[in-house]
Amino acid sequence: MTNLEKYNDIFVQVFGADVAQLGDNYSKETVAEWDSVHQLNIISLMEETFDLMLDPEDIMACTSYIAGKEILARNGVEL
């Protein structure tokens, strides 16, 4: 499984999303279910999946699919 597939799987697990839904417009502004609990679940799974410890700033900034990809890139994870 590629890193991108692992990343997409996080959103499938947290939201039950279809991979085809994931993209630039998938964010807390467009997903009604996206709340603080879901956001923490995303962070937890990102840390576990990619063996990271994210900074509080990254945790707060992870408010979209694209933001999560940028956070992973800053932490050395290639998608």
N, C-alpha and C positions, 0 to 999 in steps of 0.2 A: 504494500500500500504506500503510495507516495505521500509526501507531507501535505500536499493540497487535498488529497483524499481524506487524510486524517483530520485536517482542519475543517473540511466540509462536514465530516461525520460529527464533529462537535455540535454544529448547528442542527443536524438531523436529530441528535440525541436530546438536545436542550429544547428545541421547538417542534420537533417532528416535521421539520421542513423537508420539502422536496429539493434535491440538489439544484434542479433547474430554476428554483426561486432565488437562489443565492446570487448576489452580485452587488453592483454599485448602490442600488436602492434598498438594500436589506439593512435596516437600521432601527433604532428604538423609536424613530419618528414614524416609520411605516409598518412596524410589526406591533399589533395591539398587545400581544402577550409579553412583549419585552419590558421587564421591570427589573428592579434591583436584584431580586433573587435569581432571575434568569441570567443577568449579567455576571453575577458571582459564579454561577454554574459554568458559564463560558470560560471565565478566568481560571477556575479550578481545573477544568478539563484541558485547557491550553497548557497550564503549568504541568499537569500530570503527563499529558501526551508528549510534550516536547521537552520535558525535564528542565523546566525553567522556574525561576522565582521572580515574578514581575514586580516592578516598583509600584507604589501607590498611584503615581501619576498615570502609569499605563493602565492600571485597573480602572481608574476613573475615565480614561479616554476611550476605553473599549466600548463604544456605543454604536458600532456598525460592523458589518462584515468586512468592509474595506479597512476600517481602523484596526481591526484585529490582525489583518494581514500586514499592515504597516508596523504594528507593535512586534509581531514575530520577526519581521525583517530586521528591525533595529536590534533584536536580540539574537541575531545570527541564524535564524531559521529560514531556509530557502523554500519557497512554495512553488 
